[in-house]
Amino acid sequence: MTNQHNDAAPWEEQLRQGLDTLADLGAEEPPNLADLQMLVVQVQREQRQQLLRDLSLFWLCGLTVLAVVFYLISRSPAYFVAIQGLALVGLAATGAGFLRSRKRVTE
């Protein structure tokens, strides 16, 4: 039997040498565990702060909308009904515009 490396074409030998060189370059050290744990704690803290900010803004907007609605109802129900009608017309117009602008895909 003959050795496969002796029968290999020159380009195969070059490819094998290049792959061996790349395999030698791939030796990496894993990152420090303490640094990774500190990074996780920092990211979790930032995410928690962002969540609290977002929830605070959401509740503030919700309370503002409720305050305006209650004010309009107590002031004059006619204003409330008029604003609800305008909101309904705006919603219908937005929906119609969305449906009209949507591209139709046919196959």
Buried (B, 14 or more C-beta within 10 A) or exposed (E): EEEEEEEEEEEEEEEEEEEEEEEEEEEEEEEEEEEEEEEEEEEEEEEEEEEEEEEEEEEEEEEEEEEEEEEBEEEEEEEBEEEEEEEEEEEEEEEEEEEEEEEEEEE
